[in-house]
Amino acid sequence: MVEAAERVMRERGLARSTTREIAREAGFSEGALYKHFDSKEDLFLHVLAERLPSFVALSKELPGRAGVGTVGETLGEVARTSLAFFAQGVPIIASIFSEPALLSRHTQEIRRRGGGPHRANEAVSAYLRAEQDLGRVREDADPEAAAAMLLGACFQRAFLGQFLAEEVDPAGEERFAQDVVGTLMRSLSPGG
C-alpha cells in the first residue's frame, strides 16, 4: 500500500491523490486501506518514513554523532541525504500548499506525532552545538543559522531541479554537496 501511495502521490501530488486511487493502485479496497492507515496524511507520513531516502533516520541519530568522523564528513552525509530526500519529496508534497484544509490536517497530524520539517534543522543544529562543545566547531558560530544554510541550500536545489524539470545528475549532486559543505566549513572550522 505504501509503495502504491508513493507512485500515486509522485504522479499527482499529495493534494490531488485520493485514497480510492491509492487503494486501486495497490489492488485493495479503500476500506482495507483504512484498516492500516487513519487518513491520507497518515499514509503520506509512512511514505516519507519508509519509501524516501533515509533522511528522517539520519536526522534522529545525528546529535549522537558528535566527535565521530569529521564535521565536514558528517555534514556532507547530511547534504547528500537531504538532497535525495528533497528531490523525491518535493514533487509529492508541493501540491499540499494549494489546499489550505489539507495543509492544516497534514500539519496537525505531524504535530500530533511530534514531527515536522523543523526537526531536521533542530537535529543539525544540535549536532553542531555538540561539536562546538568538543571544540570542533568555532565557538562563535551560530548552529541554527548553519543548519538553515545547509538544509535550505539543499531544499532550494531540489526545488529548482523540479521546477526546471532537470534530471538529477548524481555527480552534480555530489559536487554541490561538497561545495556547500566546503563553503560552510570555512565559517565553522575553528581554524577557518
LOPA-844365 format. One record per atom (N, C-alpha, C): residue number from 1; residue in one letter; atom name; x, y, z. Coordinates in nm, 2 decimals. Example, Ala and Ser with C-alpha at 12.3 -4.5 7.8 and 13.67 -1.06 7.14 Angstrom:
BEGIN
SITE     n   res   atom       xx       yy       zz
SITE     1     A      N     1.32    -0.57     0.78
SITE     1     A     CA     1.23    -0.45     0.78
SITE     1     A      C     1.32    -0.33     0.78
SITE     2     S      N     1.28    -0.22     0.71
SITE     2     S     CA     1.37    -0.11     0.71
SITE     2     S      C     1.29     0.00     0.79
***
This chain:
BEGIN
SITE     n   res   atom       xx       yy       zz
SITE     1     M      N     0.08    -0.12     0.00
SITE     1     M     CA     0.00     0.00     0.00
SITE     1     M      C     0.09     0.13     0.00
SITE     2     V      N     0.19     0.12     0.08
SITE     2     V     CA     0.28     0.24     0.09
SITE     2     V      C     0.35     0.26    -0.05
SITE     3     E      N     0.39     0.15    -0.11
SITE     3     E     CA     0.45     0.16    -0.25
SITE     3     E      C     0.35     0.22    -0.35
SITE     4     A      N     0.23     0.18    -0.35
SITE     4     A     CA     0.13     0.23    -0.44
SITE     4     A      C     0.10     0.38    -0.40
SITE     5     A      N     0.10     0.41    -0.28
SITE     5     A     CA     0.08     0.55    -0.24
SITE     5     A      C     0.19     0.64    -0.29
SITE     6     E      N     0.31     0.59    -0.28
SITE     6     E     CA     0.42     0.67    -0.33
SITE     6     E      C     0.41     0.69    -0.48
SITE     7     R      N     0.37     0.59    -0.56
SITE     7     R     CA     0.36     0.61    -0.70
SITE     7     R      C     0.25     0.71    -0.73
SITE     8     V      N     0.13     0.70    -0.67
SITE     8     V     CA     0.02     0.79    -0.70
SITE     8     V      C     0.06     0.93    -0.66
SITE     9     M      N     0.11     0.94    -0.54
SITE     9     M     CA     0.15     1.08    -0.49
SITE     9     M      C     0.26     1.14    -0.57
SITE    10     R      N     0.35     1.06    -0.62
SITE    10     R     CA     0.45     1.12    -0.70
SITE    10     R      C     0.40     1.17    -0.84
SITE    11     E      N     0.30     1.10    -0.89
SITE    11     E     CA     0.24     1.13    -1.02
SITE    11     E      C     0.14     1.25    -1.00
SITE    12     R      N     0.07     1.25    -0.90
SITE    12     R     CA    -0.04     1.35    -0.88
SITE    12     R      C    -0.02     1.45    -0.77
SITE    13     G      N     0.08     1.43    -0.68
SITE    13     G     CA     0.09     1.52    -0.57
SITE    13     G      C     0.00     1.48    -0.46
SITE    14     L      N     0.03     1.51    -0.34
SITE    14     L     CA    -0.05     1.47    -0.22
SITE    14     L      C    -0.19     1.53    -0.23
SITE    15     A      N    -0.21     1.65    -0.27
SITE    15     A     CA    -0.34     1.72    -0.26
SITE    15     A      C    -0.43     1.65    -0.37
SITE    16     R      N    -0.38     1.61    -0.48
SITE    16     R     CA    -0.47     1.56    -0.59
SITE    16     R      C    -0.48     1.41    -0.58
SITE    17     S      N    -0.41     1.34    -0.49
SITE    17     S     CA    -0.42     1.20    -0.48
SITE    17     S      C    -0.54     1.16    -0.39
SITE    18     T      N    -0.61     1.06    -0.42
SITE    18     T     CA    -0.72     1.02    -0.34
SITE    18     T      C    -0.69     0.88    -0.28
SITE    19     T      N    -0.76     0.85    -0.17
SITE    19     T     CA    -0.74     0.72    -0.11
SITE    19     T      C    -0.80     0.61    -0.20
SITE    20     R      N    -0.90     0.64    -0.28
SITE    20     R     CA    -0.96     0.55    -0.37
SITE    20     R      C    -0.86     0.51    -0.48
SITE    21     E      N    -0.79     0.61    -0.53
SITE    21     E     CA    -0.68     0.59    -0.64
SITE    21     E      C    -0.57     0.50    -0.58
SITE    22     I      N    -0.53     0.54    -0.46
SITE    22     I     CA    -0.42     0.46    -0.40
SITE    22     I      C    -0.46     0.32    -0.37
SITE    23     A      N    -0.58     0.30    -0.32
SITE    23     A     CA    -0.62     0.16    -0.30
SITE    23     A      C    -0.63     0.08    -0.43
SITE    24     R      N    -0.68     0.14    -0.53
SITE    24     R     CA    -0.69     0.08    -0.66
SITE    24     R      C    -0.55     0.04    -0.71
SITE    25     E      N    -0.46     0.13    -0.70
SITE    25     E     CA    -0.32     0.11    -0.75
SITE    25     E      C    -0.26    -0.01    -0.67
SITE    26     A      N    -0.29    -0.02    -0.54
SITE    26     A     CA    -0.24    -0.12    -0.46
SITE    26     A      C    -0.31    -0.26    -0.47
SITE    27     G      N    -0.43    -0.25    -0.54
SITE    27     G     CA    -0.50    -0.38    -0.56
SITE    27     G      C    -0.59    -0.41    -0.43
SITE    28     F      N    -0.62    -0.31    -0.35
SITE    28     F     CA    -0.70    -0.33    -0.23
SITE    28     F      C    -0.83    -0.24    -0.24
SITE    29     S      N    -0.92    -0.27    -0.15
SITE    29     S     CA    -1.04    -0.18    -0.14
SITE    29     S      C    -1.00    -0.06    -0.06
SITE    30     E      N    -1.07     0.05    -0.07
SITE    30     E     CA    -1.04     0.17     0.01
SITE    30     E      C    -1.06     0.14     0.15
SITE    31     G      N    -1.16     0.05     0.19
SITE    31     G     CA    -1.18     0.01     0.33
SITE    31     G      C    -1.06    -0.06     0.39
SITE    32     A      N    -0.99    -0.14     0.30
SITE    32     A     CA    -0.87    -0.21     0.35
SITE    32     A      C    -0.76    -0.11     0.38
SITE    33     L      N    -0.75    -0.01     0.30
SITE    33     L     CA    -0.65     0.09     0.32
SITE    33     L      C    -0.67     0.16     0.46
SITE    34     Y      N    -0.80     0.19     0.49
SITE    34     Y     CA    -0.83     0.25     0.62
SITE    34     Y      C    -0.81     0.16     0.74
SITE    35     K      N    -0.80     0.03     0.72
SITE    35     K     CA    -0.77    -0.07     0.83
SITE    35     K      C    -0.62    -0.05     0.87
SITE    36     H      N    -0.54     0.00     0.78
SITE    36     H     CA    -0.40     0.01     0.81
SITE    36     H      C    -0.35     0.16     0.84
SITE    37     F      N    -0.43     0.25     0.78
SITE    37     F     CA    -0.39     0.39     0.80
SITE    37     F      C    -0.51     0.48     0.84
SITE    38     D      N    -0.49     0.57     0.92
SITE    38     D     CA    -0.60     0.66     0.97
SITE    38     D      C    -0.65     0.75     0.87
SITE    39     S      N    -0.56     0.80     0.78
SITE    39     S     CA    -0.60     0.90     0.69
SITE    39     S      C    -0.50     0.91     0.57
SITE    40     K      N    -0.53     0.99     0.48
SITE    40     K     CA    -0.43     1.01     0.37
SITE    40     K      C    -0.30     1.07     0.42
SITE    41     E      N    -0.32     1.16     0.52
SITE    41     E     CA    -0.20     1.22     0.58
SITE    41     E      C    -0.11     1.12     0.65
SITE    42     D      N    -0.18     1.02     0.72
SITE    42     D     CA    -0.11     0.92     0.79
SITE    42     D      C    -0.03     0.83     0.69
SITE    43     L      N    -0.09     0.80     0.58
SITE    43     L     CA    -0.03     0.72     0.47
SITE    43     L      C     0.09     0.80     0.41
SITE    44     F      N     0.07     0.93     0.39
SITE    44     F     CA     0.18     1.01     0.34
SITE    44     F      C     0.30     1.01     0.43
SITE    45     L      N     0.28     1.02     0.56
SITE    45     L     CA     0.39     1.01     0.66
SITE    45     L      C     0.46     0.88     0.65
SITE    46     H      N     0.39     0.77     0.63
SITE    46     H     CA     0.45     0.64     0.61
SITE    46     H      C     0.53     0.64     0.48
SITE    47     V      N     0.48     0.70     0.38
SITE    47     V     CA     0.56     0.71     0.25
SITE    47     V      C     0.69     0.79     0.28
SITE    48     L      N     0.69     0.90     0.35
SITE    48     L     CA     0.81     0.97     0.38
SITE    48     L      C     0.91     0.89     0.46
SITE    49     A      N     0.86     0.82     0.56
SITE    49     A     CA     0.94     0.74     0.65
SITE    49     A      C     1.00     0.61     0.59
SITE    50     E      N     0.92     0.55     0.50
SITE    50     E     CA     0.96     0.42     0.46
SITE    50     E      C     1.01     0.41     0.31
SITE    51     R      N     0.97     0.51     0.23
SITE    51     R     CA     1.00     0.50     0.09
SITE    51     R      C     1.10     0.60     0.04
SITE    52     L      N     1.12     0.71     0.11
SITE    52     L     CA     1.21     0.81     0.06
SITE    52     L      C     1.35     0.79     0.13
SITE    53     P      N     1.45     0.85     0.08
SITE    53     P     CA     1.58     0.83     0.14
SITE    53     P      C     1.59     0.85     0.29
SITE    54     S      N     1.68     0.79     0.35
SITE    54     S     CA     1.68     0.78     0.50
SITE    54     S      C     1.71     0.91     0.57
SITE    55     F      N     1.66     1.02     0.53
SITE    55     F     CA     1.69     1.15     0.59
SITE    55     F      C     1.63     1.16     0.73
SITE    56     V      N     1.51     1.10     0.74
SITE    56     V     CA     1.45     1.11     0.88
SITE    56     V      C     1.53     1.03     0.98
SITE    57     A      N     1.58     0.91     0.94
SITE    57     A     CA     1.66     0.83     1.03
SITE    57     A      C     1.79     0.90     1.06
SITE    58     L      N     1.85     0.96     0.96
SITE    58     L     CA     1.98     1.03     0.98
SITE    58     L      C     1.96     1.14     1.08
SITE    59     S      N     1.85     1.22     1.06
SITE    59     S     CA     1.82     1.33     1.15
SITE    59     S      C     1.81     1.29     1.29
SITE    60     K      N     1.75     1.17     1.32
SITE    60     K     CA     1.73     1.12     1.45
SITE    60     K      C     1.86     1.08     1.52
SITE    61     E      N     1.95     1.03     1.44
SITE    61     E     CA     2.08     0.98     1.50
SITE    61     E      C     2.19     1.09     1.50
SITE    62     L      N     2.17     1.20     1.43
SITE    62     L     CA     2.27     1.30     1.41
SITE    62     L      C     2.33     1.36     1.53
SITE    63     P      N     2.25     1.40     1.63
SITE    63     P     CA     2.31     1.46     1.75
SITE    63     P      C     2.41     1.37     1.83
SITE    64     G      N     2.39     1.24     1.82
SITE    64     G     CA     2.48     1.14     1.88
SITE    64     G      C     2.60     1.12     1.81
SITE    65     R      N     2.62     1.18     1.69
SITE    65     R     CA     2.74     1.15     1.61
SITE    65     R      C     2.86     1.25     1.65
SITE    66     A      N     2.83     1.34     1.73
SITE    66     A     CA     2.94     1.44     1.77
SITE    66     A      C     3.07     1.37     1.81
SITE    67     G      N     3.18     1.41     1.75
SITE    67     G     CA     3.31     1.36     1.78
SITE    67     G      C     3.34     1.23     1.70
SITE    68     V      N     3.25     1.19     1.61
SITE    68     V     CA     3.28     1.07     1.53
SITE    68     V      C     3.31     1.12     1.39
SITE    69     G      N     3.41     1.08     1.33
SITE    69     G     CA     3.45     1.13     1.19
SITE    69     G      C     3.48     1.27     1.20
SITE    70     T      N     3.48     1.34     1.08
SITE    70     T     CA     3.50     1.48     1.08
SITE    70     T      C     3.36     1.55     1.07
SITE    71     V      N     3.36     1.68     1.11
SITE    71     V     CA     3.24     1.76     1.10
SITE    71     V      C     3.20     1.77     0.95
SITE    72     G      N     3.30     1.79     0.86
SITE    72     G     CA     3.28     1.80     0.72
SITE    72     G      C     3.22     1.68     0.66
SITE    73     E      N     3.27     1.56     0.70
SITE    73     E     CA     3.22     1.44     0.65
SITE    73     E      C     3.07     1.42     0.69
SITE    74     T      N     3.04     1.45     0.82
SITE    74     T     CA     2.90     1.43     0.87
SITE    74     T      C     2.81     1.53     0.79
SITE    75     L      N     2.85     1.65     0.78
SITE    75     L     CA     2.77     1.75     0.71
SITE    75     L      C     2.75     1.71     0.56
SITE    76     G      N     2.86     1.65     0.50
SITE    76     G     CA     2.85     1.60     0.37
SITE    76     G      C     2.74     1.49     0.35
SITE    77     E      N     2.74     1.40     0.45
SITE    77     E     CA     2.63     1.30     0.45
SITE    77     E      C     2.49     1.36     0.47
SITE    78     V      N     2.48     1.46     0.55
SITE    78     V     CA     2.35     1.53     0.57
SITE    78     V      C     2.31     1.59     0.43
SITE    79     A      N     2.41     1.66     0.37
SITE    79     A     CA     2.38     1.73     0.24
SITE    79     A      C     2.33     1.63     0.14
SITE    80     R      N     2.41     1.52     0.12
SITE    80     R     CA     2.37     1.42     0.02
SITE    80     R      C     2.24     1.35     0.05
SITE    81     T      N     2.21     1.32     0.17
SITE    81     T     CA     2.09     1.25     0.21
SITE    81     T      C     1.97     1.35     0.19
SITE    82     S      N     1.99     1.47     0.24
SITE    82     S     CA     1.88     1.57     0.22
SITE    82     S      C     1.85     1.60     0.08
SITE    83     L      N     1.95     1.61    -0.01
SITE    83     L     CA     1.93     1.64    -0.15
SITE    83     L      C     1.85     1.53    -0.21
SITE    84     A      N     1.88     1.40    -0.18
SITE    84     A     CA     1.80     1.29    -0.23
SITE    84     A      C     1.66     1.29    -0.18
SITE    85     F      N     1.64     1.32    -0.05
SITE    85     F     CA     1.51     1.32     0.02
SITE    85     F      C     1.43     1.43    -0.04
SITE    86     F      N     1.48     1.55    -0.05
SITE    86     F     CA     1.41     1.67    -0.11
SITE    86     F      C     1.37     1.64    -0.25
SITE    87     A      N     1.47     1.59    -0.33
SITE    87     A     CA     1.44     1.57    -0.47
SITE    87     A      C     1.32     1.47    -0.49
SITE    88     Q      N     1.30     1.38    -0.41
SITE    88     Q     CA     1.19     1.28    -0.42
SITE    88     Q      C     1.07     1.34    -0.35
SITE    89     G      N     1.09     1.41    -0.24
SITE    89     G     CA     0.97     1.46    -0.16
SITE    89     G      C     0.90     1.58    -0.21
SITE    90     V      N     0.98     1.67    -0.27
SITE    90     V     CA     0.92     1.80    -0.32
SITE    90     V      C     0.80     1.77    -0.42
SITE    91     P      N     0.82     1.68    -0.52
SITE    91     P     CA     0.70     1.66    -0.61
SITE    91     P      C     0.58     1.61    -0.54
SITE    92     I      N     0.60     1.53    -0.43
SITE    92     I     CA     0.49     1.47    -0.36
SITE    92     I      C     0.41     1.58    -0.28
SITE    93     I      N     0.49     1.66    -0.21
SITE    93     I     CA     0.43     1.75    -0.11
SITE    93     I      C     0.39     1.89    -0.16
SITE    94     A      N     0.45     1.93    -0.27
SITE    94     A     CA     0.43     2.06    -0.32
SITE    94     A      C     0.28     2.10    -0.34
SITE    95     S      N     0.20     2.00    -0.38
SITE    95     S     CA     0.06     2.04    -0.41
SITE    95     S      C    -0.02     2.06    -0.28
SITE    96     I      N     0.03     2.01    -0.17
SITE    96     I     CA    -0.04     2.03    -0.04
SITE    96     I      C    -0.06     2.17    -0.01
SITE    97     F      N     0.02     2.26    -0.06
SITE    97     F     CA     0.01     2.40    -0.03
SITE    97     F      C    -0.11     2.47    -0.11
SITE    98     S      N    -0.16     2.40    -0.21
SITE    98     S     CA    -0.27     2.45    -0.28
SITE    98     S      C    -0.40     2.43    -0.22
SITE    99     E      N    -0.41     2.35    -0.11
SITE    99     E     CA    -0.53     2.32    -0.04
SITE    99     E      C    -0.52     2.35     0.10
SITE   100     P      N    -0.56     2.47     0.15
SITE   100     P     CA    -0.54     2.50     0.29
SITE   100     P      C    -0.59     2.40     0.39
SITE   101     A      N    -0.71     2.34     0.36
SITE   101     A     CA    -0.77     2.24     0.45
SITE   101     A      C    -0.68     2.12     0.47
SITE   102     L      N    -0.62     2.07     0.35
SITE   102     L     CA    -0.53     1.95     0.35
SITE   102     L      C    -0.40     1.99     0.43
SITE   103     L      N    -0.35     2.11     0.40
SITE   103     L     CA    -0.23     2.15     0.47
SITE   103     L      C    -0.25     2.16     0.62
SITE   104     S      N    -0.36     2.21     0.66
SITE   104     S     CA    -0.40     2.21     0.80
SITE   104     S      C    -0.40     2.07     0.87
SITE   105     R      N    -0.47     1.98     0.80
SITE   105     R     CA    -0.48     1.84     0.85
SITE   105     R      C    -0.35     1.78     0.86
SITE   106     H      N    -0.27     1.80     0.75
SITE   106     H     CA    -0.13     1.74     0.75
SITE   106     H      C    -0.05     1.80     0.86
SITE   107     T      N    -0.05     1.93     0.88
SITE   107     T     CA     0.03     1.99     0.99
SITE   107     T      C    -0.01     1.94     1.12
SITE   108     Q      N    -0.14     1.93     1.14
SITE   108     Q     CA    -0.19     1.88     1.27
SITE   108     Q      C    -0.15     1.73     1.30
SITE   109     E      N    -0.15     1.65     1.19
SITE   109     E     CA    -0.10     1.51     1.21
SITE   109     E      C     0.05     1.51     1.24
SITE   110     I      N     0.12     1.59     1.17
SITE   110     I     CA     0.27     1.59     1.20
SITE   110     I      C     0.29     1.64     1.34
SITE   111     R      N     0.22     1.74     1.39
SITE   111     R     CA     0.24     1.79     1.52
SITE   111     R      C     0.20     1.69     1.63
SITE   112     R      N     0.09     1.62     1.60
SITE   112     R     CA     0.04     1.51     1.69
SITE   112     R      C     0.15     1.40     1.71
SITE   113     R      N     0.23     1.38     1.60
SITE   113     R     CA     0.33     1.28     1.61
SITE   113     R      C     0.47     1.33     1.66
SITE   114     G      N     0.47     1.46     1.68
SITE   114     G     CA     0.59     1.53     1.73
SITE   114     G      C     0.70     1.55     1.63
SITE   115     G      N     0.65     1.55     1.50
SITE   115     G     CA     0.75     1.57     1.39
SITE   115     G      C     0.73     1.70     1.32
SITE   116     G      N     0.79     1.71     1.21
SITE   116     G     CA     0.78     1.83     1.12
SITE   116     G      C     0.91     1.86     1.06
SITE   117     P      N     0.91     1.94     0.95
SITE   117     P     CA     1.03     1.97     0.88
SITE   117     P      C     1.14     2.04     0.97
SITE   118     H      N     1.09     2.11     1.07
SITE   118     H     CA     1.18     2.19     1.16
SITE   118     H      C     1.27     2.09     1.24
SITE   119     R      N     1.23     1.96     1.25
SITE   119     R     CA     1.31     1.87     1.33
SITE   119     R      C     1.44     1.84     1.27
SITE   120     A      N     1.45     1.85     1.13
SITE   120     A     CA     1.58     1.83     1.07
SITE   120     A      C     1.68     1.94     1.10
SITE   121     N      N     1.63     2.07     1.10
SITE   121     N     CA     1.71     2.18     1.14
SITE   121     N      C     1.75     2.17     1.28
SITE   122     E      N     1.66     2.13     1.37
SITE   122     E     CA     1.70     2.11     1.51
SITE   122     E      C     1.80     2.00     1.53
SITE   123     A      N     1.80     1.89     1.45
SITE   123     A     CA     1.90     1.79     1.46
SITE   123     A      C     2.03     1.83     1.42
SITE   124     V      N     2.04     1.90     1.30
SITE   124     V     CA     2.17     1.95     1.26
SITE   124     V      C     2.23     2.06     1.35
SITE   125     S      N     2.14     2.15     1.40
SITE   125     S     CA     2.19     2.25     1.50
SITE   125     S      C     2.24     2.18     1.63
SITE   126     A      N     2.16     2.08     1.68
SITE   126     A     CA     2.21     2.01     1.80
SITE   126     A      C     2.34     1.94     1.78
SITE   127     Y      N     2.36     1.88     1.66
SITE   127     Y     CA     2.48     1.82     1.63
SITE   127     Y      C     2.60     1.92     1.63
SITE   128     L      N     2.57     2.04     1.56
SITE   128     L     CA     2.68     2.14     1.56
SITE   128     L      C     2.71     2.20     1.70
SITE   129     R      N     2.60     2.21     1.78
SITE   129     R     CA     2.63     2.26     1.92
SITE   129     R      C     2.72     2.16     2.00
SITE   130     A      N     2.69     2.03     1.98
SITE   130     A     CA     2.77     1.93     2.04
SITE   130     A      C     2.91     1.93     1.99
SITE   131     E      N     2.93     1.96     1.86
SITE   131     E     CA     3.07     1.97     1.81
SITE   131     E      C     3.13     2.10     1.86
SITE   132     Q      N     3.06     2.20     1.88
SITE   132     Q     CA     3.11     2.32     1.95
SITE   132     Q      C     3.16     2.29     2.09
SITE   133     D      N     3.09     2.21     2.16
SITE   133     D     CA     3.13     2.17     2.30
SITE   133     D      C     3.26     2.09     2.30
SITE   134     L      N     3.28     2.02     2.19
SITE   134     L     CA     3.40     1.94     2.17
SITE   134     L      C     3.52     2.03     2.12
SITE   135     G      N     3.49     2.15     2.08
SITE   135     G     CA     3.59     2.24     2.02
SITE   135     G      C     3.62     2.21     1.87
SITE   136     R      N     3.53     2.14     1.81
SITE   136     R     CA     3.55     2.10     1.67
SITE   136     R      C     3.47     2.20     1.57
SITE   137     V      N     3.39     2.29     1.63
SITE   137     V     CA     3.32     2.40     1.56
SITE   137     V      C     3.35     2.52     1.64
SITE   138     R      N     3.38     2.63     1.56
SITE   138     R     CA     3.41     2.76     1.63
SITE   138     R      C     3.30     2.80     1.73
SITE   139     E      N     3.35     2.85     1.84
SITE   139     E     CA     3.25     2.88     1.95
SITE   139     E      C     3.16     3.00     1.91
SITE   140     D      N     3.21     3.09     1.82
SITE   140     D     CA     3.12     3.20     1.78
SITE   140     D      C     3.03     3.17     1.66
SITE   141     A      N     3.03     3.04     1.61
SITE   141     A     CA     2.94     3.00     1.50
SITE   141     A      C     2.80     2.99     1.56
SITE   142     D      N     2.71     3.01     1.47
SITE   142     D     CA     2.56     3.00     1.50
SITE   142     D      C     2.51     2.87     1.45
SITE   143     P      N     2.49     2.77     1.53
SITE   143     P     CA     2.45     2.64     1.48
SITE   143     P      C     2.31     2.64     1.41
SITE   144     E      N     2.22     2.72     1.46
SITE   144     E     CA     2.09     2.73     1.39
SITE   144     E      C     2.10     2.79     1.25
SITE   145     A      N     2.18     2.90     1.24
SITE   145     A     CA     2.20     2.96     1.11
SITE   145     A      C     2.27     2.86     1.01
SITE   146     A      N     2.37     2.79     1.06
SITE   146     A     CA     2.44     2.70     0.98
SITE   146     A      C     2.35     2.58     0.93
SITE   147     A      N     2.27     2.53     1.02
SITE   147     A     CA     2.17     2.43     0.98
SITE   147     A      C     2.08     2.48     0.87
SITE   148     A      N     2.03     2.60     0.89
SITE   148     A     CA     1.93     2.66     0.80
SITE   148     A      C     2.00     2.68     0.66
SITE   149     M      N     2.13     2.72     0.66
SITE   149     M     CA     2.20     2.74     0.54
SITE   149     M      C     2.22     2.61     0.46
SITE   150     L      N     2.26     2.51     0.54
SITE   150     L     CA     2.29     2.38     0.47
SITE   150     L      C     2.16     2.32     0.42
SITE   151     L      N     2.06     2.30     0.50
SITE   151     L     CA     1.93     2.24     0.46
SITE   151     L      C     1.86     2.33     0.36
SITE   152     G      N     1.86     2.46     0.38
SITE   152     G     CA     1.79     2.55     0.29
SITE   152     G      C     1.86     2.54     0.15
SITE   153     A      N     1.99     2.53     0.14
SITE   153     A     CA     2.05     2.52     0.01
SITE   153     A      C     2.01     2.39    -0.06
SITE   154     C      N     2.01     2.28     0.02
SITE   154     C     CA     1.97     2.15    -0.04
SITE   154     C      C     1.83     2.15    -0.09
SITE   155     F      N     1.74     2.21    -0.01
SITE   155     F     CA     1.60     2.22    -0.05
SITE   155     F      C     1.58     2.30    -0.17
SITE   156     Q      N     1.65     2.42    -0.18
SITE   156     Q     CA     1.64     2.50    -0.29
SITE   156     Q      C     1.69     2.43    -0.42
SITE   157     R      N     1.79     2.36    -0.41
SITE   157     R     CA     1.85     2.29    -0.53
SITE   157     R      C     1.74     2.19    -0.57
SITE   158     A      N     1.68     2.11    -0.48
SITE   158     A     CA     1.58     2.01    -0.52
SITE   158     A      C     1.46     2.08    -0.58
SITE   159     F      N     1.42     2.19    -0.52
SITE   159     F     CA     1.30     2.26    -0.57
SITE   159     F      C     1.33     2.31    -0.71
SITE   160     L      N     1.44     2.38    -0.73
SITE   160     L     CA     1.48     2.43    -0.87
SITE   160     L      C     1.49     2.32    -0.97
SITE   161     G      N     1.55     2.21    -0.93
SITE   161     G     CA     1.55     2.09    -1.02
SITE   161     G      C     1.42     2.05    -1.06
SITE   162     Q      N     1.32     2.04    -0.97
SITE   162     Q     CA     1.19     2.00    -1.01
SITE   162     Q      C     1.12     2.11    -1.09
SITE   163     F      N     1.14     2.23    -1.05
SITE   163     F     CA     1.07     2.34    -1.12
SITE   163     F      C     1.12     2.35    -1.27
SITE   164     L      N     1.25     2.33    -1.29
SITE   164     L     CA     1.31     2.34    -1.42
SITE   164     L      C     1.31     2.21    -1.50
SITE   165     A      N     1.25     2.10    -1.43
SITE   165     A     CA     1.24     1.97    -1.49
SITE   165     A      C     1.37     1.91    -1.53
SITE   166     E      N     1.47     1.93    -1.44
SITE   166     E     CA     1.61     1.88    -1.47
SITE   166     E      C     1.62     1.74    -1.42
SITE   167     E      N     1.69     1.66    -1.49
SITE   167     E     CA     1.73     1.52    -1.45
SITE   167     E      C     1.83     1.54    -1.34
SITE   168     V      N     1.82     1.45    -1.24
SITE   168     V     CA     1.91     1.45    -1.13
SITE   168     V      C     2.04     1.39    -1.18
SITE   169     D      N     2.15     1.46    -1.17
SITE   169     D     CA     2.28     1.41    -1.20
SITE   169     D      C     2.36     1.37    -1.07
SITE   170     P      N     2.38     1.25    -1.04
SITE   170     P     CA     2.45     1.21    -0.92
SITE   170     P      C     2.58     1.28    -0.90
SITE   171     A      N     2.66     1.29    -1.01
SITE   171     A     CA     2.79     1.35    -0.99
SITE   171     A      C     2.77     1.50    -0.96
SITE   172     G      N     2.67     1.57    -1.02
SITE   172     G     CA     2.65     1.71    -1.00
SITE   172     G      C     2.60     1.73    -0.85
SITE   173     E      N     2.52     1.63    -0.80
SITE   173     E     CA     2.47     1.64    -0.67
SITE   173     E      C     2.58     1.63    -0.57
SITE   174     E      N     2.67     1.54    -0.60
SITE   174     E     CA     2.79     1.52    -0.51
SITE   174     E      C     2.88     1.64    -0.51
SITE   175     R      N     2.90     1.70    -0.62
SITE   175     R     CA     2.98     1.83    -0.63
SITE   175     R      C     2.91     1.94    -0.55
SITE   176     F      N     2.78     1.95    -0.57
SITE   176     F     CA     2.70     2.05    -0.50
SITE   176     F      C     2.72     2.03    -0.35
SITE   177     A      N     2.70     1.91    -0.30
SITE   177     A     CA     2.71     1.88    -0.16
SITE   177     A      C     2.85     1.92    -0.11
SITE   178     Q      N     2.95     1.88    -0.18
SITE   178     Q     CA     3.09     1.91    -0.14
SITE   178     Q      C     3.11     2.06    -0.14
SITE   179     D      N     3.06     2.13    -0.24
SITE   179     D     CA     3.08     2.28    -0.24
SITE   179     D      C     3.01     2.35    -0.13
SITE   180     V      N     2.88     2.31    -0.10
SITE   180     V     CA     2.81     2.37     0.01
SITE   180     V      C     2.87     2.35     0.14
SITE   181     V      N     2.91     2.22     0.16
SITE   181     V     CA     2.97     2.19     0.29
SITE   181     V      C     3.11     2.26     0.30
SITE   182     G      N     3.19     2.26     0.19
SITE   182     G     CA     3.32     2.33     0.20
SITE   182     G      C     3.30     2.48     0.23
SITE   183     T      N     3.20     2.54     0.17
SITE   183     T     CA     3.18     2.68     0.20
SITE   183     T      C     3.14     2.70     0.34
SITE   184     L      N     3.05     2.62     0.39
SITE   184     L     CA     3.00     2.63     0.53
SITE   184     L      C     3.12     2.60     0.63
SITE   185     M      N     3.20     2.50     0.60
SITE   185     M     CA     3.31     2.47     0.69
SITE   185     M      C     3.41     2.58     0.71
SITE   186     R      N     3.42     2.66     0.61
SITE   186     R     CA     3.52     2.78     0.62
SITE   186     R      C     3.47     2.87     0.73
SITE   187     S      N     3.34     2.88     0.76
SITE   187     S     CA     3.29     2.96     0.87
SITE   187     S      C     3.27     2.88     1.00
SITE   188     L      N     3.28     2.75     0.99
SITE   188     L     CA     3.26     2.67     1.12
SITE   188     L      C     3.39     2.62     1.18
SITE   189     S      N     3.49     2.59     1.10
SITE   189     S     CA     3.61     2.53     1.15
SITE   189     S      C     3.68     2.63     1.24
SITE   190     P      N     3.73     2.57     1.35
SITE   190     P     CA     3.80     2.66     1.45
SITE   190     P      C     3.92     2.74     1.39
SITE   191     G      N     3.98     2.68     1.29
SITE   191     G     CA     4.10     2.75     1.23
SITE   191     G      C     4.06     2.82     1.10
SITE   192     G      N     3.93     2.82     1.07
SITE   192     G     CA     3.88     2.88     0.94
SITE   192     G      C     3.86     3.02     0.94
***
